[in-house]
């Protein structure tokens, strides 16, 4: 029984670690507004971060709405006065 508990605990911890690493570390949960495709949202956010996007107009409007939303989230974060 103990071995089962250890295995389950390790599996849960590994899953949590993978989920934690998938979230951009400079975003809080309140800022992360993806509802459906978080991978696209995260990719858009990271792309905007890498390209220093500070205006929503520079976010590409391709086939992925979630990518576009992630890019906009980064641009809005850059424009916020409390930053």
PDB file of N, CA, C and O in Angstrom:
ATOM      1  N   UNK A   1       0.827  -1.199   0.000  1.00  0.00           N
ATOM      2  CA  UNK A   1       0.000   0.000   0.000  1.00  0.00           C
ATOM      3  C   UNK A   1       0.865   1.253   0.000  1.00  0.00           C
ATOM      4  O   UNK A   1       0.539   2.226  -0.680  1.00  0.00           O
ATOM      5  N   UNK A   2       1.969   1.243   0.758  1.00  0.00           N
ATOM      6  CA  UNK A   2       2.848   2.408   0.802  1.00  0.00           C
ATOM      7  C   UNK A   2       3.457   2.708  -0.563  1.00  0.00           C
ATOM      8  O   UNK A   2       3.581   3.868  -0.957  1.00  0.00           O
ATOM      9  N   UNK A   3       3.834   1.663  -1.273  1.00  0.00           N
ATOM     10  CA  UNK A   3       4.423   1.854  -2.597  1.00  0.00           C
ATOM     11  C   UNK A   3       3.415   2.537  -3.525  1.00  0.00           C
ATOM     12  O   UNK A   3       3.787   3.412  -4.307  1.00  0.00           O
ATOM     13  N   UNK A   4       2.167   2.148  -3.444  1.00  0.00           N
ATOM     14  CA  UNK A   4       1.110   2.755  -4.251  1.00  0.00           C
ATOM     15  C   UNK A   4       0.981   4.243  -3.931  1.00  0.00           C
ATOM     16  O   UNK A   4       0.866   5.059  -4.845  1.00  0.00           O
ATOM     17  N   UNK A   5       0.996   4.603  -2.666  1.00  0.00           N
ATOM     18  CA  UNK A   5       0.880   6.007  -2.259  1.00  0.00           C
ATOM     19  C   UNK A   5       2.070   6.816  -2.771  1.00  0.00           C
ATOM     20  O   UNK A   5       1.908   7.941  -3.244  1.00  0.00           O
ATOM     21  N   UNK A   6       3.248   6.245  -2.674  1.00  0.00           N
ATOM     22  CA  UNK A   6       4.451   6.936  -3.154  1.00  0.00           C
ATOM     23  C   UNK A   6       4.381   7.150  -4.665  1.00  0.00           C
ATOM     24  O   UNK A   6       4.695   8.236  -5.153  1.00  0.00           O
ATOM     25  N   UNK A   7       3.979   6.140  -5.392  1.00  0.00           N
ATOM     26  CA  UNK A   7       3.888   6.243  -6.851  1.00  0.00           C
ATOM     27  C   UNK A   7       2.864   7.291  -7.259  1.00  0.00           C
ATOM     28  O   UNK A   7       3.132   8.109  -8.139  1.00  0.00           O
ATOM     29  N   UNK A   8       1.708   7.275  -6.638  1.00  0.00           N
ATOM     30  CA  UNK A   8       0.659   8.248  -6.952  1.00  0.00           C
ATOM     31  C   UNK A   8       1.125   9.658  -6.604  1.00  0.00           C
ATOM     32  O   UNK A   8       0.899  10.590  -7.375  1.00  0.00           O
ATOM     33  N   UNK A   9       1.761   9.820  -5.475  1.00  0.00           N
ATOM     34  CA  UNK A   9       2.264  11.139  -5.059  1.00  0.00           C
ATOM     35  C   UNK A   9       3.293  11.656  -6.056  1.00  0.00           C
ATOM     36  O   UNK A   9       3.246  12.826  -6.435  1.00  0.00           O
ATOM     37  N   UNK A  10       4.213  10.815  -6.482  1.00  0.00           N
ATOM     38  CA  UNK A  10       5.217  11.221  -7.460  1.00  0.00           C
ATOM     39  C   UNK A  10       4.583  11.590  -8.800  1.00  0.00           C
ATOM     40  O   UNK A  10       5.017  12.537  -9.455  1.00  0.00           O
ATOM     41  N   UNK A  11       3.563  10.845  -9.204  1.00  0.00           N
ATOM     42  CA  UNK A  11       2.874  11.148 -10.459  1.00  0.00           C
ATOM     43  C   UNK A  11       2.174  12.501 -10.381  1.00  0.00           C
ATOM     44  O   UNK A  11       2.212  13.277 -11.336  1.00  0.00           O
ATOM     45  N   UNK A  12       1.543  12.784  -9.260  1.00  0.00           N
ATOM     46  CA  UNK A  12       0.866  14.071  -9.079  1.00  0.00           C
ATOM     47  C   UNK A  12       1.878  15.210  -9.073  1.00  0.00           C
ATOM     48  O   UNK A  12       1.649  16.235  -9.714  1.00  0.00           O
ATOM     49  N   UNK A  13       2.971  15.054  -8.374  1.00  0.00           N
ATOM     50  CA  UNK A  13       4.014  16.082  -8.342  1.00  0.00           C
ATOM     51  C   UNK A  13       4.618  16.327  -9.723  1.00  0.00           C
ATOM     52  O   UNK A  13       4.880  17.472 -10.090  1.00  0.00           O
ATOM     53  N   UNK A  14       4.836  15.277 -10.478  1.00  0.00           N
ATOM     54  CA  UNK A  14       5.380  15.422 -11.827  1.00  0.00           C
ATOM     55  C   UNK A  14       4.404  16.177 -12.724  1.00  0.00           C
ATOM     56  O   UNK A  14       4.814  17.029 -13.512  1.00  0.00           O
ATOM     57  N   UNK A  15       3.128  15.870 -12.607  1.00  0.00           N
ATOM     58  CA  UNK A  15       2.110  16.564 -13.396  1.00  0.00           C
ATOM     59  C   UNK A  15       2.067  18.043 -13.036  1.00  0.00           C
ATOM     60  O   UNK A  15       1.973  18.898 -13.917  1.00  0.00           O
ATOM     61  N   UNK A  16       2.136  18.342 -11.761  1.00  0.00           N
ATOM     62  CA  UNK A  16       2.140  19.746 -11.316  1.00  0.00           C
ATOM     63  C   UNK A  16       3.373  20.479 -11.827  1.00  0.00           C
ATOM     64  O   UNK A  16       3.281  21.640 -12.225  1.00  0.00           O
ATOM     65  N   UNK A  17       4.506  19.825 -11.819  1.00  0.00           N
ATOM     66  CA  UNK A  17       5.738  20.451 -12.299  1.00  0.00           C
ATOM     67  C   UNK A  17       5.648  20.770 -13.786  1.00  0.00           C
ATOM     68  O   UNK A  17       6.073  21.841 -14.221  1.00  0.00           O
ATOM     69  N   UNK A  18       5.098  19.847 -14.563  1.00  0.00           N
ATOM     70  CA  UNK A  18       4.938  20.089 -15.999  1.00  0.00           C
ATOM     71  C   UNK A  18       3.981  21.251 -16.234  1.00  0.00           C
ATOM     72  O   UNK A  18       4.253  22.106 -17.078  1.00  0.00           O
ATOM     73  N   UNK A  19       2.887  21.301 -15.520  1.00  0.00           N
ATOM     74  CA  UNK A  19       1.925  22.395 -15.670  1.00  0.00           C
ATOM     75  C   UNK A  19       2.546  23.722 -15.261  1.00  0.00           C
ATOM     76  O   UNK A  19       2.315  24.736 -15.920  1.00  0.00           O
ATOM     77  N   UNK A  20       3.318  23.735 -14.201  1.00  0.00           N
ATOM     78  CA  UNK A  20       3.958  24.964 -13.730  1.00  0.00           C
ATOM     79  C   UNK A  20       4.953  25.484 -14.760  1.00  0.00           C
ATOM     80  O   UNK A  20       5.026  26.691 -14.991  1.00  0.00           O
ATOM     81  N   UNK A  21       5.704  24.609 -15.371  1.00  0.00           N
ATOM     82  CA  UNK A  21       6.706  25.023 -16.350  1.00  0.00           C
ATOM     83  C   UNK A  21       6.070  25.532 -17.637  1.00  0.00           C
ATOM     84  O   UNK A  21       6.708  26.278 -18.380  1.00  0.00           O
ATOM     85  N   UNK A  22       4.837  25.148 -17.915  1.00  0.00           N
ATOM     86  CA  UNK A  22       4.168  25.579 -19.144  1.00  0.00           C
ATOM     87  C   UNK A  22       3.666  27.013 -19.052  1.00  0.00           C
ATOM     88  O   UNK A  22       3.410  27.638 -20.082  1.00  0.00           O
ATOM     89  N   UNK A  23       3.519  27.550 -17.845  1.00  0.00           N
ATOM     90  CA  UNK A  23       3.025  28.910 -17.652  1.00  0.00           C
ATOM     91  C   UNK A  23       4.186  29.882 -17.709  1.00  0.00           C
ATOM     92  O   UNK A  23       5.175  29.697 -17.000  1.00  0.00           O
ATOM     93  N   UNK A  24       4.090  30.919 -18.537  1.00  0.00           N
ATOM     94  CA  UNK A  24       5.150  31.929 -18.522  1.00  0.00           C
ATOM     95  C   UNK A  24       5.320  32.471 -17.107  1.00  0.00           C
ATOM     96  O   UNK A  24       4.339  32.835 -16.458  1.00  0.00           O
ATOM     97  N   UNK A  25       6.548  32.525 -16.632  1.00  0.00           N
ATOM     98  CA  UNK A  25       6.799  32.819 -15.233  1.00  0.00           C
ATOM     99  C   UNK A  25       6.552  34.267 -14.842  1.00  0.00           C
ATOM    100  O   UNK A  25       6.455  34.565 -13.651  1.00  0.00           O
ATOM    101  N   UNK A  26       6.447  35.179 -15.806  1.00  0.00           N
ATOM    102  CA  UNK A  26       6.206  36.566 -15.449  1.00  0.00           C
ATOM    103  C   UNK A  26       4.734  36.934 -15.504  1.00  0.00           C
ATOM    104  O   UNK A  26       4.385  38.110 -15.406  1.00  0.00           O
ATOM    105  N   UNK A  27       3.876  35.953 -15.658  1.00  0.00           N
ATOM    106  CA  UNK A  27       2.440  36.184 -15.671  1.00  0.00           C
ATOM    107  C   UNK A  27       1.814  35.610 -14.413  1.00  0.00           C
ATOM    108  O   UNK A  27       2.220  34.548 -13.941  1.00  0.00           O
ATOM    109  N   UNK A  28       0.826  36.312 -13.868  1.00  0.00           N
ATOM    110  CA  UNK A  28       0.062  35.762 -12.762  1.00  0.00           C
ATOM    111  C   UNK A  28      -1.160  35.055 -13.330  1.00  0.00           C
ATOM    112  O   UNK A  28      -1.477  35.222 -14.508  1.00  0.00           O
ATOM    113  N   UNK A  29      -1.843  34.276 -12.519  1.00  0.00           N
ATOM    114  CA  UNK A  29      -3.041  33.588 -12.981  1.00  0.00           C
ATOM    115  C   UNK A  29      -4.109  34.572 -13.435  1.00  0.00           C
ATOM    116  O   UNK A  29      -4.876  34.267 -14.348  1.00  0.00           O
ATOM    117  N   UNK A  30      -4.172  35.741 -12.816  1.00  0.00           N
ATOM    118  CA  UNK A  30      -5.171  36.730 -13.211  1.00  0.00           C
ATOM    119  C   UNK A  30      -4.881  37.272 -14.604  1.00  0.00           C
ATOM    120  O   UNK A  30      -5.809  37.609 -15.340  1.00  0.00           O
ATOM    121  N   UNK A  31      -3.610  37.360 -14.975  1.00  0.00           N
ATOM    122  CA  UNK A  31      -3.253  37.867 -16.289  1.00  0.00           C
ATOM    123  C   UNK A  31      -3.440  36.815 -17.375  1.00  0.00           C
ATOM    124  O   UNK A  31      -3.660  37.156 -18.537  1.00  0.00           O
ATOM    125  N   UNK A  32      -3.358  35.583 -17.018  1.00  0.00           N
ATOM    126  CA  UNK A  32      -3.448  34.483 -17.987  1.00  0.00           C
ATOM    127  C   UNK A  32      -4.909  34.202 -18.265  1.00  0.00           C
ATOM    128  O   UNK A  32      -5.580  33.509 -17.499  1.00  0.00           O
ATOM    129  N   UNK A  33      -5.392  34.741 -19.358  1.00  0.00           N
ATOM    130  CA  UNK A  33      -6.827  34.715 -19.626  1.00  0.00           C
ATOM    131  C   UNK A  33      -7.228  33.708 -20.694  1.00  0.00           C
ATOM    132  O   UNK A  33      -8.294  33.850 -21.292  1.00  0.00           O
ATOM    133  N   UNK A  34      -6.411  32.702 -20.948  1.00  0.00           N
ATOM    134  CA  UNK A  34      -6.798  31.740 -21.971  1.00  0.00           C
ATOM    135  C   UNK A  34      -7.938  30.885 -21.436  1.00  0.00           C
ATOM    136  O   UNK A  34      -7.985  30.551 -20.252  1.00  0.00           O
ATOM    137  N   UNK A  35      -8.844  30.543 -22.322  1.00  0.00           N
ATOM    138  CA  UNK A  35      -9.975  29.740 -21.876  1.00  0.00           C
ATOM    139  C   UNK A  35     -10.030  28.401 -22.594  1.00  0.00           C
ATOM    140  O   UNK A  35     -10.585  27.435 -22.068  1.00  0.00           O
ATOM    141  N   UNK A  36      -9.461  28.336 -23.788  1.00  0.00           N
ATOM    142  CA  UNK A  36      -9.586  27.115 -24.562  1.00  0.00           C
ATOM    143  C   UNK A  36      -8.218  26.550 -24.939  1.00  0.00           C
ATOM    144  O   UNK A  36      -7.868  25.447 -24.519  1.00  0.00           O
ATOM    145  N   UNK A  37      -7.457  27.283 -25.714  1.00  0.00           N
ATOM    146  CA  UNK A  37      -6.171  26.807 -26.209  1.00  0.00           C
ATOM    147  C   UNK A  37      -5.041  27.558 -25.524  1.00  0.00           C
ATOM    148  O   UNK A  37      -4.537  28.545 -26.059  1.00  0.00           O
ATOM    149  N   UNK A  38      -4.646  27.105 -24.365  1.00  0.00           N
ATOM    150  CA  UNK A  38      -3.598  27.797 -23.609  1.00  0.00           C
ATOM    151  C   UNK A  38      -2.231  27.671 -24.272  1.00  0.00           C
ATOM    152  O   UNK A  38      -1.380  28.537 -24.068  1.00  0.00           O
ATOM    153  N   UNK A  39      -1.996  26.640 -25.047  1.00  0.00           N
ATOM    154  CA  UNK A  39      -0.718  26.518 -25.733  1.00  0.00           C
ATOM    155  C   UNK A  39      -0.551  27.638 -26.748  1.00  0.00           C
ATOM    156  O   UNK A  39       0.522  28.232 -26.849  1.00  0.00           O
ATOM    157  N   UNK A  40      -1.608  27.931 -27.500  1.00  0.00           N
ATOM    158  CA  UNK A  40      -1.561  29.032 -28.462  1.00  0.00           C
ATOM    159  C   UNK A  40      -1.408  30.363 -27.765  1.00  0.00           C
ATOM    160  O   UNK A  40      -0.645  31.219 -28.213  1.00  0.00           O
ATOM    161  N   UNK A  41      -2.129  30.546 -26.666  1.00  0.00           N
ATOM    162  CA  UNK A  41      -2.064  31.781 -25.884  1.00  0.00           C
ATOM    163  C   UNK A  41      -0.652  31.994 -25.355  1.00  0.00           C
ATOM    164  O   UNK A  41      -0.093  33.085 -25.467  1.00  0.00           O
ATOM    165  N   UNK A  42      -0.082  30.944 -24.778  1.00  0.00           N
ATOM    166  CA  UNK A  42       1.274  31.033 -24.242  1.00  0.00           C
ATOM    167  C   UNK A  42       2.289  31.316 -25.349  1.00  0.00           C
ATOM    168  O   UNK A  42       3.226  32.091 -25.154  1.00  0.00           O
ATOM    169  N   UNK A  43       2.100  30.688 -26.509  1.00  0.00           N
ATOM    170  CA  UNK A  43       3.015  30.918 -27.629  1.00  0.00           C
ATOM    171  C   UNK A  43       2.934  32.369 -28.096  1.00  0.00           C
ATOM    172  O   UNK A  43       3.960  32.982 -28.393  1.00  0.00           O
ATOM    173  N   UNK A  44       1.728  32.918 -28.162  1.00  0.00           N
ATOM    174  CA  UNK A  44       1.560  34.319 -28.561  1.00  0.00           C
ATOM    175  C   UNK A  44       2.178  35.264 -27.555  1.00  0.00           C
ATOM    176  O   UNK A  44       2.795  36.261 -27.931  1.00  0.00           O
ATOM    177  N   UNK A  45       2.016  34.961 -26.285  1.00  0.00           N
ATOM    178  CA  UNK A  45       2.590  35.790 -25.218  1.00  0.00           C
ATOM    179  C   UNK A  45       4.111  35.771 -25.308  1.00  0.00           C
ATOM    180  O   UNK A  45       4.755  36.818 -25.238  1.00  0.00           O
ATOM    181  N   UNK A  46       4.681  34.579 -25.462  1.00  0.00           N
ATOM    182  CA  UNK A  46       6.142  34.452 -25.540  1.00  0.00           C
ATOM    183  C   UNK A  46       6.686  35.114 -26.808  1.00  0.00           C
ATOM    184  O   UNK A  46       7.749  35.733 -26.784  1.00  0.00           O
ATOM    185  N   UNK A  47       5.949  34.980 -27.915  1.00  0.00           N
ATOM    186  CA  UNK A  47       6.383  35.602 -29.159  1.00  0.00           C
ATOM    187  C   UNK A  47       6.442  37.124 -28.990  1.00  0.00           C
ATOM    188  O   UNK A  47       7.418  37.762 -29.386  1.00  0.00           O
ATOM    189  N   UNK A  48       5.401  37.689 -28.405  1.00  0.00           N
ATOM    190  CA  UNK A  48       5.356  39.136 -28.188  1.00  0.00           C
ATOM    191  C   UNK A  48       6.485  39.571 -27.252  1.00  0.00           C
ATOM    192  O   UNK A  48       7.087  40.627 -27.443  1.00  0.00           O
ATOM    193  N   UNK A  49       6.763  38.761 -26.255  1.00  0.00           N
ATOM    194  CA  UNK A  49       7.843  39.067 -25.313  1.00  0.00           C
ATOM    195  C   UNK A  49       9.186  39.067 -26.033  1.00  0.00           C
ATOM    196  O   UNK A  49      10.005  39.962 -25.821  1.00  0.00           O
ATOM    197  N   UNK A  50       9.416  38.075 -26.879  1.00  0.00           N
ATOM    198  CA  UNK A  50      10.674  37.965 -27.612  1.00  0.00           C
ATOM    199  C   UNK A  50      10.852  39.095 -28.614  1.00  0.00           C
ATOM    200  O   UNK A  50      11.977  39.497 -28.913  1.00  0.00           O
ATOM    201  N   UNK A  51       9.721  39.614 -29.140  1.00  0.00           N
ATOM    202  CA  UNK A  51       9.781  40.673 -30.142  1.00  0.00           C
ATOM    203  C   UNK A  51       9.510  42.057 -29.544  1.00  0.00           C
ATOM    204  O   UNK A  51       9.348  43.032 -30.277  1.00  0.00           O
ATOM    205  N   UNK A  52       9.463  42.138 -28.227  1.00  0.00           N
ATOM    206  CA  UNK A  52       9.250  43.410 -27.511  1.00  0.00           C
ATOM    207  C   UNK A  52       8.036  44.175 -28.030  1.00  0.00           C
ATOM    208  O   UNK A  52       8.103  45.382 -28.260  1.00  0.00           O
ATOM    209  N   UNK A  53       6.947  43.471 -28.209  1.00  0.00           N
ATOM    210  CA  UNK A  53       5.715  44.083 -28.712  1.00  0.00           C
ATOM    211  C   UNK A  53       5.110  44.951 -27.610  1.00  0.00           C
ATOM    212  O   UNK A  53       4.867  44.480 -26.499  1.00  0.00           O
ATOM    213  N   UNK A  54       4.872  46.210 -27.925  1.00  0.00           N
ATOM    214  CA  UNK A  54       4.262  47.103 -26.944  1.00  0.00           C
ATOM    215  C   UNK A  54       3.021  47.788 -27.507  1.00  0.00           C
ATOM    216  O   UNK A  54       2.530  48.766 -26.943  1.00  0.00           O
ATOM    217  N   UNK A  55       2.520  47.264 -28.626  1.00  0.00           N
ATOM    218  CA  UNK A  55       1.322  47.803 -29.252  1.00  0.00           C
ATOM    219  C   UNK A  55       0.539  46.633 -29.844  1.00  0.00           C
ATOM    220  O   UNK A  55       1.096  45.812 -30.573  1.00  0.00           O
ATOM    221  N   UNK A  56      -0.741  46.563 -29.531  1.00  0.00           N
ATOM    222  CA  UNK A  56      -1.585  45.464 -30.014  1.00  0.00           C
ATOM    223  C   UNK A  56      -1.605  45.365 -31.535  1.00  0.00           C
ATOM    224  O   UNK A  56      -1.804  44.280 -32.081  1.00  0.00           O
ATOM    225  N   UNK A  57      -1.402  46.481 -32.220  1.00  0.00           N
ATOM    226  CA  UNK A  57      -1.439  46.482 -33.679  1.00  0.00           C
ATOM    227  C   UNK A  57      -0.318  45.641 -34.293  1.00  0.00           C
ATOM    228  O   UNK A  57      -0.404  45.253 -35.458  1.00  0.00           O
ATOM    229  N   UNK A  58       0.724  45.358 -33.521  1.00  0.00           N
ATOM    230  CA  UNK A  58       1.831  44.550 -34.024  1.00  0.00           C
ATOM    231  C   UNK A  58       1.609  43.053 -33.819  1.00  0.00           C
ATOM    232  O   UNK A  58       2.434  42.244 -34.243  1.00  0.00           O
ATOM    233  N   UNK A  59       0.516  42.682 -33.182  1.00  0.00           N
ATOM    234  CA  UNK A  59       0.214  41.262 -32.969  1.00  0.00           C
ATOM    235  C   UNK A  59      -0.353  40.664 -34.251  1.00  0.00           C
ATOM    236  O   UNK A  59      -1.322  41.187 -34.801  1.00  0.00           O
ATOM    237  N   UNK A  60       0.240  39.574 -34.732  1.00  0.00           N
ATOM    238  CA  UNK A  60      -0.233  38.969 -35.980  1.00  0.00           C
ATOM    239  C   UNK A  60      -1.650  38.420 -35.847  1.00  0.00           C
ATOM    240  O   UNK A  60      -2.020  37.844 -34.823  1.00  0.00           O
ATOM    241  N   UNK A  61      -2.419  38.610 -36.889  1.00  0.00           N
ATOM    242  CA  UNK A  61      -3.795  38.113 -36.913  1.00  0.00           C
ATOM    243  C   UNK A  61      -3.872  36.929 -37.871  1.00  0.00           C
ATOM    244  O   UNK A  61      -4.501  37.005 -38.927  1.00  0.00           O
ATOM    245  N   UNK A  62      -3.234  35.853 -37.491  1.00  0.00           N
ATOM    246  CA  UNK A  62      -3.202  34.653 -38.330  1.00  0.00           C
ATOM    247  C   UNK A  62      -4.397  33.762 -38.067  1.00  0.00           C
ATOM    248  O   UNK A  62      -5.500  34.241 -37.800  1.00  0.00           O
ATOM    249  N   UNK A  63      -4.171  32.475 -38.144  1.00  0.00           N
ATOM    250  CA  UNK A  63      -5.236  31.492 -37.978  1.00  0.00           C
ATOM    251  C   UNK A  63      -5.565  31.188 -36.519  1.00  0.00           C
ATOM    252  O   UNK A  63      -6.605  30.592 -36.238  1.00  0.00           O
ATOM    253  N   UNK A  64      -4.704  31.584 -35.590  1.00  0.00           N
ATOM    254  CA  UNK A  64      -4.892  31.215 -34.192  1.00  0.00           C
ATOM    255  C   UNK A  64      -5.367  32.408 -33.358  1.00  0.00           C
ATOM    256  O   UNK A  64      -4.611  33.342 -33.089  1.00  0.00           O
ATOM    257  N   UNK A  65      -6.617  32.349 -32.966  1.00  0.00           N
ATOM    258  CA  UNK A  65      -7.174  33.403 -32.117  1.00  0.00           C
ATOM    259  C   UNK A  65      -6.484  33.428 -30.758  1.00  0.00           C
ATOM    260  O   UNK A  65      -6.252  34.501 -30.201  1.00  0.00           O
ATOM    261  N   UNK A  66      -6.154  32.256 -30.221  1.00  0.00           N
ATOM    262  CA  UNK A  66      -5.522  32.200 -28.903  1.00  0.00           C
ATOM    263  C   UNK A  66      -4.109  32.787 -28.945  1.00  0.00           C
ATOM    264  O   UNK A  66      -3.685  33.434 -27.988  1.00  0.00           O
ATOM    265  N   UNK A  67      -3.379  32.572 -30.038  1.00  0.00           N
ATOM    266  CA  UNK A  67      -2.049  33.158 -30.200  1.00  0.00           C
ATOM    267  C   UNK A  67      -2.168  34.677 -30.196  1.00  0.00           C
ATOM    268  O   UNK A  67      -1.402  35.372 -29.529  1.00  0.00           O
ATOM    269  N   UNK A  68      -3.130  35.175 -30.944  1.00  0.00           N
ATOM    270  CA  UNK A  68      -3.372  36.624 -31.028  1.00  0.00           C
ATOM    271  C   UNK A  68      -3.715  37.194 -29.647  1.00  0.00           C
ATOM    272  O   UNK A  68      -3.221  38.258 -29.274  1.00  0.00           O
ATOM    273  N   UNK A  69      -4.557  36.490 -28.895  1.00  0.00           N
ATOM    274  CA  UNK A  69      -4.947  36.946 -27.554  1.00  0.00           C
ATOM    275  C   UNK A  69      -3.748  36.969 -26.608  1.00  0.00           C
ATOM    276  O   UNK A  69      -3.628  37.879 -25.788  1.00  0.00           O
ATOM    277  N   UNK A  70      -2.866  35.984 -26.709  1.00  0.00           N
ATOM    278  CA  UNK A  70      -1.664  35.966 -25.871  1.00  0.00           C
ATOM    279  C   UNK A  70      -0.747  37.129 -26.198  1.00  0.00           C
ATOM    280  O   UNK A  70      -0.165  37.740 -25.302  1.00  0.00           O
ATOM    281  N   UNK A  71      -0.619  37.435 -27.476  1.00  0.00           N
ATOM    282  CA  UNK A  71       0.200  38.566 -27.902  1.00  0.00           C
ATOM    283  C   UNK A  71      -0.392  39.874 -27.370  1.00  0.00           C
ATOM    284  O   UNK A  71       0.334  40.733 -26.871  1.00  0.00           O
ATOM    285  N   UNK A  72      -1.696  40.016 -27.478  1.00  0.00           N
ATOM    286  CA  UNK A  72      -2.371  41.223 -26.979  1.00  0.00           C
ATOM    287  C   UNK A  72      -2.179  41.350 -25.466  1.00  0.00           C
ATOM    288  O   UNK A  72      -1.962  42.449 -24.955  1.00  0.00           O
ATOM    289  N   UNK A  73      -2.257  40.239 -24.761  1.00  0.00           N
ATOM    290  CA  UNK A  73      -2.079  40.274 -23.308  1.00  0.00           C
ATOM    291  C   UNK A  73      -0.706  40.823 -22.943  1.00  0.00           C
ATOM    292  O   UNK A  73      -0.581  41.621 -22.014  1.00  0.00           O
ATOM    293  N   UNK A  74       0.323  40.397 -23.672  1.00  0.00           N
ATOM    294  CA  UNK A  74       1.663  40.916 -23.391  1.00  0.00           C
ATOM    295  C   UNK A  74       1.744  42.402 -23.718  1.00  0.00           C
ATOM    296  O   UNK A  74       2.300  43.180 -22.943  1.00  0.00           O
ATOM    297  N   UNK A  75       1.195  42.798 -24.860  1.00  0.00           N
ATOM    298  CA  UNK A  75       1.236  44.210 -25.259  1.00  0.00           C
ATOM    299  C   UNK A  75       0.517  45.080 -24.232  1.00  0.00           C
ATOM    300  O   UNK A  75       1.007  46.153 -23.882  1.00  0.00           O
ATOM    301  N   UNK A  76      -0.631  44.632 -23.751  1.00  0.00           N
ATOM    302  CA  UNK A  76      -1.372  45.401 -22.752  1.00  0.00           C
ATOM    303  C   UNK A  76      -0.601  45.474 -21.448  1.00  0.00           C
ATOM    304  O   UNK A  76      -0.632  46.495 -20.761  1.00  0.00           O
ATOM    305  N   UNK A  77       0.087  44.404 -21.105  1.00  0.00           N
ATOM    306  CA  UNK A  77       0.904  44.391 -19.888  1.00  0.00           C
ATOM    307  C   UNK A  77       2.024  45.421 -20.000  1.00  0.00           C
ATOM    308  O   UNK A  77       2.340  46.113 -19.032  1.00  0.00           O
ATOM    309  N   UNK A  78       2.620  45.517 -21.186  1.00  0.00           N
ATOM    310  CA  UNK A  78       3.708  46.459 -21.406  1.00  0.00           C
ATOM    311  C   UNK A  78       3.210  47.907 -21.335  1.00  0.00           C
ATOM    312  O   UNK A  78       3.954  48.808 -20.946  1.00  0.00           O
ATOM    313  N   UNK A  79       1.957  48.119 -21.710  1.00  0.00           N
ATOM    314  CA  UNK A  79       1.410  49.476 -21.724  1.00  0.00           C
ATOM    315  C   UNK A  79       0.824  49.908 -20.384  1.00  0.00           C
ATOM    316  O   UNK A  79       0.540  51.089 -20.186  1.00  0.00           O
ATOM    317  N   UNK A  80       0.640  48.968 -19.464  1.00  0.00           N
ATOM    318  CA  UNK A  80      -0.016  49.305 -18.200  1.00  0.00           C
ATOM    319  C   UNK A  80       0.846  50.265 -17.388  1.00  0.00           C
ATOM    320  O   UNK A  80       2.061  50.085 -17.309  1.00  0.00           O
ATOM    321  N   UNK A  81       0.229  51.288 -16.779  1.00  0.00           N
ATOM    322  CA  UNK A  81       0.974  52.287 -16.035  1.00  0.00           C
ATOM    323  C   UNK A  81       1.612  51.761 -14.744  1.00  0.00           C
ATOM    324  O   UNK A  81       2.590  52.336 -14.266  1.00  0.00           O
ATOM    325  N   UNK A  82       1.082  50.696 -14.182  1.00  0.00           N
ATOM    326  CA  UNK A  82       1.618  50.169 -12.920  1.00  0.00           C
ATOM    327  C   UNK A  82       2.775  49.213 -13.147  1.00  0.00           C
ATOM    328  O   UNK A  82       3.220  48.557 -12.206  1.00  0.00           O
ATOM    329  N   UNK A  83       3.258  49.122 -14.339  1.00  0.00           N
ATOM    330  CA  UNK A  83       4.370  48.251 -14.670  1.00  0.00           C
ATOM    331  C   UNK A  83       5.681  48.902 -14.415  1.00  0.00           C
ATOM    332  O   UNK A  83       6.727  48.296 -14.645  1.00  0.00           O
TER     333      UNK A  83
END
